[in-house]
Amino acid sequence: MRKYLSVFNISFQQEFAYRLNFIMWRVRNVIQVLLVFFLWDSIFSNPERVVFGYDRAKILTYVFGILIVRAFVLSARAVDVAGEVANGDLSNYLIKPIDYFKYWFTRDISSKALNLVFAIVETVLLFLVLKPPFFLQTNPLYLLGFVISIALAIFIYFVLLFITSAIPFWMPEVAWGAQFIVIMIITEFLSGALFPIDILPQAIQNVLYLLPFPYLIFFPLQVYLGKLGAMELLKGLSISLFWAVLLWFLMKSVWGKGLKIYRAFGR
Amino acid sequence: MEKIVYYLKIWLMMSKNAFLIWFAQSKLLTLFLMGKVLRFGFFITFLYFLLKGTDRLAGYDTNQAIFFFLTFNVIDVLAQFFFREVYRFRSLIVSGDFDLILTKPMSALFRSLMGGADVVDLVTIPPLLIAVFYVGRMLNPDFLHLIFYILLLFNGLLIAAAFHIAVLSLGIITLEIDHTIMIYRDLTNLGRFPIDIYKEPLKGILTYFLPIGVMITLPAKALMGLVSLPGVLWSLGLGVAVIVLSIKFWNFALTKYTSASS
């Protein structure tokens, strides 16, 4: 445990070593949120309007929620794993008395902690500047459901990243390309990080709810907004848990096979 | 004229080399192409269903809102096609290899800006232009507005070039490129929708300070007959002004190049 605490500390300090990079990354997050905020603000210029089951307060809370939940779920250092597999840097860790998954999970948590602090500050500042109406959830059941769904989302995203990062074991040249499709395109759109999934027709939603992506951002925010009944909440958490377990075993299997054929190219 | 032919030949040669590098990595090329098509498909699907539920966006109907998005894509994809080399500029600066470019008998700016056209974007240009033609025709533009649209589209590309030159110049001074170019991309993404959706002071900033509105929203508005001749002339003037300013900034940045690491 102590060595992972050290990894956490070192990783946290490393983020400060590249301060400009980190600040730029946060600036980008704010710009992305501004786009979504003004889009919905324009649609809900009439405060009485209700569209797709959202009123003005709920949709703008969803937008601000994106900033916070993204910091929790989608900020991860493990995006570098694919590169380590492709260029052979993975070997450095295989000979050390450290669990590679736990090592990166600890680094992810460290990155999330820092991103979360900044996301909260940015949210407060944007809140003061834009003065949107805000929906404050006070029901303890929904708040508990929100915390559990976030924990599951963090785990699902981590495992998804590791599965995508295993592709270079077989095709080292596509390390970045695979992440581009799975993480930057599919996850970005199907997780609800740009639009709430429930603006889509019901048939498409039904298919998407069977996939792991909506449980990364959309589902936790739906729980927070109290848009789900008790049964729907339980069903959503069960599907999240199912994906977390299934993807974990899939990741173990893929990495087991990958490590057998790993030849440390580039070393 | 002779100079234009000279640079055209160089551009064709550099583009051919860039394409050959991509074709050597056919799997990666396929993945990136798939990714770009998916991103475009997802966004237009969301936009379509969003407008189906809300009817209008800042006063624009579905076809008009989609046309704004398509025009954004035309300028964005063309800029990435022509100016992809900017994304590779940092390594030249931090390694000092930029020295080798400075000694060559051609403009260092031309080489840094247009030294490697992107084949992935080239593939997406024809279907995008067909989509623009198809949706644009549904807006029933007259000939004059069509001319305004084409003129302002070129003007948008000129402003995009100015942004890229500014990023290169900042790169020389600060050694930071990757995030600056991504912030430029995020800012231009604000033009996916008409800038009428933004409130002041952001709307003013996007119109006058960072001319995203002139670059992306105005061409689409011109086709819809919402821009007058003085508005077009003013925009073209702004385009020329920002390109001149960006070149001055580049010349200033060159004086700060230290040739470190070479």
Interface residues (C-beta under 8 A of the other chain):
Chain A: L20 N21 M24 W25 V27 R28 I31 Q32 L34 L35 F38 L39 D41 S42 I43 V51 F52 M171 E173 V174 W176 G177 A178 F180 I181 M184 I185 I186 F189 L190 L194 F195 I199 L200 P201
Chain B: Q25 K27 L28 L31 F32 M34 G35 L38 R39 F42 F43 T45 F46 F49 L50 G53 T54 L57 A58 T174 E176 D178 H179 T180 M182 I183 D186 L187 N189 L190 R192 F193 D196 I197 Y198 K199 L202
